[in-house]
Amino acid sequence: MKPEKIAPGLITALENYQQQGEKGLNLHLRSLGIINHPKTSKPYLAS
């Protein structure tokens, strides 16, 4: 993954998820349209 190709908001969401888990990801749910699917270990973007 090339950080220069990723939007700053997505990088922040990923860093928060890596550090805080689901709690950190919840901060970005509405603003970025991120869904944390319970069957996956990694977040994905809503389409």
PDB file of N, CA, C and O in Angstrom:
ATOM      1  N   MET A   1       0.838  -1.164   0.000  1.00  0.00           N
ATOM      2  CA  MET A   1       0.000   0.000   0.000  1.00  0.00           C
ATOM      3  C   MET A   1       0.892   1.238   0.000  1.00  0.00           C
ATOM      4  O   MET A   1       1.806   1.353   0.816  1.00  0.00           O
ATOM      5  N   LYS A   2       0.622   2.160  -0.915  1.00  0.00           N
ATOM      6  CA  LYS A   2       1.402   3.388  -0.996  1.00  0.00           C
ATOM      7  C   LYS A   2       0.651   4.513  -0.283  1.00  0.00           C
ATOM      8  O   LYS A   2      -0.402   4.943  -0.753  1.00  0.00           O
ATOM      9  N   PRO A   3       1.177   4.991   0.840  1.00  0.00           N
ATOM     10  CA  PRO A   3       0.482   6.028   1.601  1.00  0.00           C
ATOM     11  C   PRO A   3       0.193   7.292   0.799  1.00  0.00           C
ATOM     12  O   PRO A   3      -0.813   7.957   1.048  1.00  0.00           O
ATOM     13  N   GLU A   4       1.053   7.637  -0.159  1.00  0.00           N
ATOM     14  CA  GLU A   4       0.826   8.857  -0.931  1.00  0.00           C
ATOM     15  C   GLU A   4      -0.386   8.741  -1.852  1.00  0.00           C
ATOM     16  O   GLU A   4      -0.851   9.755  -2.373  1.00  0.00           O
ATOM     17  N   LYS A   5      -0.904   7.544  -2.065  1.00  0.00           N
ATOM     18  CA  LYS A   5      -2.066   7.324  -2.928  1.00  0.00           C
ATOM     19  C   LYS A   5      -3.367   7.228  -2.124  1.00  0.00           C
ATOM     20  O   LYS A   5      -4.440   7.070  -2.705  1.00  0.00           O
ATOM     21  N   ILE A   6      -3.279   7.321  -0.807  1.00  0.00           N
ATOM     22  CA  ILE A   6      -4.448   7.167   0.055  1.00  0.00           C
ATOM     23  C   ILE A   6      -4.818   8.521   0.656  1.00  0.00           C
ATOM     24  O   ILE A   6      -3.950   9.276   1.095  1.00  0.00           O
ATOM     25  N   ALA A   7      -6.107   8.814   0.668  1.00  0.00           N
ATOM     26  CA  ALA A   7      -6.590  10.068   1.242  1.00  0.00           C
ATOM     27  C   ALA A   7      -6.206  10.149   2.722  1.00  0.00           C
ATOM     28  O   ALA A   7      -6.221   9.138   3.424  1.00  0.00           O
ATOM     29  N   PRO A   8      -5.861  11.349   3.193  1.00  0.00           N
ATOM     30  CA  PRO A   8      -5.448  11.512   4.594  1.00  0.00           C
ATOM     31  C   PRO A   8      -6.488  11.004   5.600  1.00  0.00           C
ATOM     32  O   PRO A   8      -6.125  10.440   6.633  1.00  0.00           O
ATOM     33  N   GLY A   9      -7.766  11.199   5.305  1.00  0.00           N
ATOM     34  CA  GLY A   9      -8.807  10.722   6.211  1.00  0.00           C
ATOM     35  C   GLY A   9      -8.826   9.210   6.333  1.00  0.00           C
ATOM     36  O   GLY A   9      -9.075   8.672   7.412  1.00  0.00           O
ATOM     37  N   LEU A  10      -8.561   8.520   5.224  1.00  0.00           N
ATOM     38  CA  LEU A  10      -8.521   7.056   5.264  1.00  0.00           C
ATOM     39  C   LEU A  10      -7.303   6.550   6.016  1.00  0.00           C
ATOM     40  O   LEU A  10      -7.378   5.549   6.728  1.00  0.00           O
ATOM     41  N   ILE A  11      -6.187   7.238   5.860  1.00  0.00           N
ATOM     42  CA  ILE A  11      -4.979   6.852   6.600  1.00  0.00           C
ATOM     43  C   ILE A  11      -5.222   6.997   8.102  1.00  0.00           C
ATOM     44  O   ILE A  11      -4.844   6.129   8.889  1.00  0.00           O
ATOM     45  N   THR A  12      -5.853   8.098   8.486  1.00  0.00           N
ATOM     46  CA  THR A  12      -6.159   8.324   9.898  1.00  0.00           C
ATOM     47  C   THR A  12      -7.091   7.240  10.426  1.00  0.00           C
ATOM     48  O   THR A  12      -6.889   6.727  11.526  1.00  0.00           O
ATOM     49  N   ALA A  13      -8.115   6.891   9.645  1.00  0.00           N
ATOM     50  CA  ALA A  13      -9.046   5.838  10.061  1.00  0.00           C
ATOM     51  C   ALA A  13      -8.320   4.506  10.220  1.00  0.00           C
ATOM     52  O   ALA A  13      -8.565   3.781  11.184  1.00  0.00           O
ATOM     53  N   LEU A  14      -7.438   4.179   9.295  1.00  0.00           N
ATOM     54  CA  LEU A  14      -6.684   2.927   9.370  1.00  0.00           C
ATOM     55  C   LEU A  14      -5.763   2.910  10.588  1.00  0.00           C
ATOM     56  O   LEU A  14      -5.680   1.900  11.287  1.00  0.00           O
ATOM     57  N   GLU A  15      -5.075   4.015  10.844  1.00  0.00           N
ATOM     58  CA  GLU A  15      -4.186   4.090  12.009  1.00  0.00           C
ATOM     59  C   GLU A  15      -4.974   3.935  13.305  1.00  0.00           C
ATOM     60  O   GLU A  15      -4.552   3.217  14.212  1.00  0.00           O
ATOM     61  N   ASN A  16      -6.118   4.608  13.390  1.00  0.00           N
ATOM     62  CA  ASN A  16      -6.949   4.485  14.591  1.00  0.00           C
ATOM     63  C   ASN A  16      -7.441   3.056  14.772  1.00  0.00           C
ATOM     64  O   ASN A  16      -7.488   2.554  15.895  1.00  0.00           O
ATOM     65  N   TYR A  17      -7.806   2.402  13.680  1.00  0.00           N
ATOM     66  CA  TYR A  17      -8.260   1.010  13.753  1.00  0.00           C
ATOM     67  C   TYR A  17      -7.132   0.097  14.221  1.00  0.00           C
ATOM     68  O   TYR A  17      -7.356  -0.798  15.035  1.00  0.00           O
ATOM     69  N   GLN A  18      -5.935   0.316  13.717  1.00  0.00           N
ATOM     70  CA  GLN A  18      -4.803  -0.519  14.109  1.00  0.00           C
ATOM     71  C   GLN A  18      -4.445  -0.325  15.577  1.00  0.00           C
ATOM     72  O   GLN A  18      -4.041  -1.276  16.246  1.00  0.00           O
ATOM     73  N   GLN A  19      -4.588   0.894  16.081  1.00  0.00           N
ATOM     74  CA  GLN A  19      -4.214   1.186  17.465  1.00  0.00           C
ATOM     75  C   GLN A  19      -5.320   0.854  18.464  1.00  0.00           C
ATOM     76  O   GLN A  19      -5.045   0.363  19.558  1.00  0.00           O
ATOM     77  N   GLN A  20      -6.580   1.124  18.084  1.00  0.00           N
ATOM     78  CA  GLN A  20      -7.674   1.026  19.047  1.00  0.00           C
ATOM     79  C   GLN A  20      -8.721  -0.022  18.697  1.00  0.00           C
ATOM     80  O   GLN A  20      -9.658  -0.245  19.464  1.00  0.00           O
ATOM     81  N   GLY A  21      -8.571  -0.661  17.553  1.00  0.00           N
ATOM     82  CA  GLY A  21      -9.552  -1.655  17.131  1.00  0.00           C
ATOM     83  C   GLY A  21     -10.861  -1.004  16.711  1.00  0.00           C
ATOM     84  O   GLY A  21     -10.877   0.107  16.181  1.00  0.00           O
ATOM     85  N   GLU A  22     -11.950  -1.710  16.955  1.00  0.00           N
ATOM     86  CA  GLU A  22     -13.266  -1.232  16.520  1.00  0.00           C
ATOM     87  C   GLU A  22     -13.623   0.121  17.130  1.00  0.00           C
ATOM     88  O   GLU A  22     -14.279   0.938  16.483  1.00  0.00           O
ATOM     89  N   LYS A  23     -13.204   0.360  18.351  1.00  0.00           N
ATOM     90  CA  LYS A  23     -13.488   1.637  19.012  1.00  0.00           C
ATOM     91  C   LYS A  23     -12.896   2.802  18.218  1.00  0.00           C
ATOM     92  O   LYS A  23     -13.550   3.832  18.053  1.00  0.00           O
ATOM     93  N   GLY A  24     -11.679   2.648  17.731  1.00  0.00           N
ATOM     94  CA  GLY A  24     -11.049   3.695  16.934  1.00  0.00           C
ATOM     95  C   GLY A  24     -11.716   3.878  15.589  1.00  0.00           C
ATOM     96  O   GLY A  24     -11.762   4.992  15.066  1.00  0.00           O
ATOM     97  N   LEU A  25     -12.228   2.809  15.026  1.00  0.00           N
ATOM     98  CA  LEU A  25     -12.901   2.878  13.733  1.00  0.00           C
ATOM     99  C   LEU A  25     -14.251   3.575  13.842  1.00  0.00           C
ATOM    100  O   LEU A  25     -14.686   4.241  12.902  1.00  0.00           O
ATOM    101  N   ASN A  26     -14.906   3.427  14.973  1.00  0.00           N
ATOM    102  CA  ASN A  26     -16.217   4.039  15.165  1.00  0.00           C
ATOM    103  C   ASN A  26     -16.182   5.556  15.022  1.00  0.00           C
ATOM    104  O   ASN A  26     -17.201   6.165  14.697  1.00  0.00           O
ATOM    105  N   LEU A  27     -15.040   6.169  15.256  1.00  0.00           N
ATOM    106  CA  LEU A  27     -14.917   7.617  15.107  1.00  0.00           C
ATOM    107  C   LEU A  27     -15.126   8.056  13.665  1.00  0.00           C
ATOM    108  O   LEU A  27     -15.479   9.210  13.420  1.00  0.00           O
ATOM    109  N   HIS A  28     -14.918   7.168  12.715  1.00  0.00           N
ATOM    110  CA  HIS A  28     -14.936   7.521  11.298  1.00  0.00           C
ATOM    111  C   HIS A  28     -16.123   6.939  10.531  1.00  0.00           C
ATOM    112  O   HIS A  28     -16.220   7.135   9.320  1.00  0.00           O
ATOM    113  N   LEU A  29     -17.010   6.243  11.194  1.00  0.00           N
ATOM    114  CA  LEU A  29     -18.091   5.543  10.507  1.00  0.00           C
ATOM    115  C   LEU A  29     -18.951   6.468   9.653  1.00  0.00           C
ATOM    116  O   LEU A  29     -19.166   6.187   8.474  1.00  0.00           O
ATOM    117  N   ARG A  30     -19.430   7.530  10.207  1.00  0.00           N
ATOM    118  CA  ARG A  30     -20.330   8.420   9.463  1.00  0.00           C
ATOM    119  C   ARG A  30     -19.596   9.273   8.447  1.00  0.00           C
ATOM    120  O   ARG A  30     -20.054   9.412   7.313  1.00  0.00           O
ATOM    121  N   SER A  31     -18.477   9.840   8.829  1.00  0.00           N
ATOM    122  CA  SER A  31     -17.798  10.786   7.937  1.00  0.00           C
ATOM    123  C   SER A  31     -17.206  10.129   6.702  1.00  0.00           C
ATOM    124  O   SER A  31     -17.142  10.765   5.650  1.00  0.00           O
ATOM    125  N   LEU A  32     -16.773   8.879   6.794  1.00  0.00           N
ATOM    126  CA  LEU A  32     -16.140   8.216   5.656  1.00  0.00           C
ATOM    127  C   LEU A  32     -16.984   7.094   5.062  1.00  0.00           C
ATOM    128  O   LEU A  32     -16.597   6.511   4.050  1.00  0.00           O
ATOM    129  N   GLY A  33     -18.111   6.783   5.657  1.00  0.00           N
ATOM    130  CA  GLY A  33     -18.949   5.711   5.140  1.00  0.00           C
ATOM    131  C   GLY A  33     -18.318   4.342   5.300  1.00  0.00           C
ATOM    132  O   GLY A  33     -18.522   3.462   4.463  1.00  0.00           O
ATOM    133  N   ILE A  34     -17.553   4.151   6.365  1.00  0.00           N
ATOM    134  CA  ILE A  34     -16.873   2.880   6.613  1.00  0.00           C
ATOM    135  C   ILE A  34     -17.820   1.939   7.351  1.00  0.00           C
ATOM    136  O   ILE A  34     -18.557   2.349   8.248  1.00  0.00           O
ATOM    137  N   ILE A  35     -17.783   0.673   6.953  1.00  0.00           N
ATOM    138  CA  ILE A  35     -18.583  -0.356   7.615  1.00  0.00           C
ATOM    139  C   ILE A  35     -17.631  -1.365   8.229  1.00  0.00           C
ATOM    140  O   ILE A  35     -16.710  -1.838   7.564  1.00  0.00           O
ATOM    141  N   ASN A  36     -17.845  -1.695   9.479  1.00  0.00           N
ATOM    142  CA  ASN A  36     -17.058  -2.740  10.123  1.00  0.00           C
ATOM    143  C   ASN A  36     -17.908  -4.001  10.137  1.00  0.00           C
ATOM    144  O   ASN A  36     -18.767  -4.168  11.003  1.00  0.00           O
ATOM    145  N   HIS A  37     -17.672  -4.873   9.193  1.00  0.00           N
ATOM    146  CA  HIS A  37     -18.440  -6.108   9.062  1.00  0.00           C
ATOM    147  C   HIS A  37     -17.941  -7.106  10.104  1.00  0.00           C
ATOM    148  O   HIS A  37     -16.735  -7.343  10.185  1.00  0.00           O
ATOM    149  N   PRO A  38     -18.820  -7.692  10.896  1.00  0.00           N
ATOM    150  CA  PRO A  38     -18.381  -8.575  11.988  1.00  0.00           C
ATOM    151  C   PRO A  38     -17.660  -9.842  11.532  1.00  0.00           C
ATOM    152  O   PRO A  38     -16.946 -10.448  12.331  1.00  0.00           O
ATOM    153  N   LYS A  39     -17.820 -10.265  10.277  1.00  0.00           N
ATOM    154  CA  LYS A  39     -17.182 -11.491   9.810  1.00  0.00           C
ATOM    155  C   LYS A  39     -15.781 -11.256   9.269  1.00  0.00           C
ATOM    156  O   LYS A  39     -15.065 -12.216   8.987  1.00  0.00           O
ATOM    157  N   THR A  40     -15.375  -9.997   9.118  1.00  0.00           N
ATOM    158  CA  THR A  40     -14.048  -9.712   8.587  1.00  0.00           C
ATOM    159  C   THR A  40     -13.182  -9.093   9.666  1.00  0.00           C
ATOM    160  O   THR A  40     -13.696  -8.481  10.602  1.00  0.00           O
ATOM    161  N   SER A  41     -11.890  -9.246   9.543  1.00  0.00           N
ATOM    162  CA  SER A  41     -10.981  -8.673  10.525  1.00  0.00           C
ATOM    163  C   SER A  41     -10.484  -7.299  10.094  1.00  0.00           C
ATOM    164  O   SER A  41      -9.842  -6.601  10.880  1.00  0.00           O
ATOM    165  N   LYS A  42     -10.772  -6.899   8.849  1.00  0.00           N
ATOM    166  CA  LYS A  42     -10.327  -5.604   8.352  1.00  0.00           C
ATOM    167  C   LYS A  42     -11.534  -4.793   7.905  1.00  0.00           C
ATOM    168  O   LYS A  42     -12.498  -5.355   7.385  1.00  0.00           O
ATOM    169  N   PRO A  43     -11.495  -3.473   8.102  1.00  0.00           N
ATOM    170  CA  PRO A  43     -12.609  -2.641   7.654  1.00  0.00           C
ATOM    171  C   PRO A  43     -12.621  -2.530   6.136  1.00  0.00           C
ATOM    172  O   PRO A  43     -11.583  -2.672   5.489  1.00  0.00           O
ATOM    173  N   TYR A  44     -13.787  -2.278   5.575  1.00  0.00           N
ATOM    174  CA  TYR A  44     -13.883  -2.023   4.147  1.00  0.00           C
ATOM    175  C   TYR A  44     -14.813  -0.851   3.930  1.00  0.00           C
ATOM    176  O   TYR A  44     -15.607  -0.507   4.806  1.00  0.00           O
ATOM    177  N   LEU A  45     -14.716  -0.234   2.758  1.00  0.00           N
ATOM    178  CA  LEU A  45     -15.514   0.942   2.452  1.00  0.00           C
ATOM    179  C   LEU A  45     -16.865   0.541   1.896  1.00  0.00           C
ATOM    180  O   LEU A  45     -16.975  -0.422   1.138  1.00  0.00           O
ATOM    181  N   ALA A  46     -17.888   1.281   2.277  1.00  0.00           N
ATOM    182  CA  ALA A  46     -19.221   1.040   1.738  1.00  0.00           C
ATOM    183  C   ALA A  46     -19.257   1.482   0.284  1.00  0.00           C
ATOM    184  O   ALA A  46     -18.635   2.479  -0.083  1.00  0.00           O
ATOM    185  N   SER A  47     -19.979   0.749  -0.533  1.00  0.00           N
ATOM    186  CA  SER A  47     -20.071   1.154  -1.938  1.00  0.00           C
ATOM    187  C   SER A  47     -21.416   1.709  -2.274  1.00  0.00           C
ATOM    188  O   SER A  47     -21.656   2.096  -3.418  1.00  0.00           O
TER     189      SER A  47
END
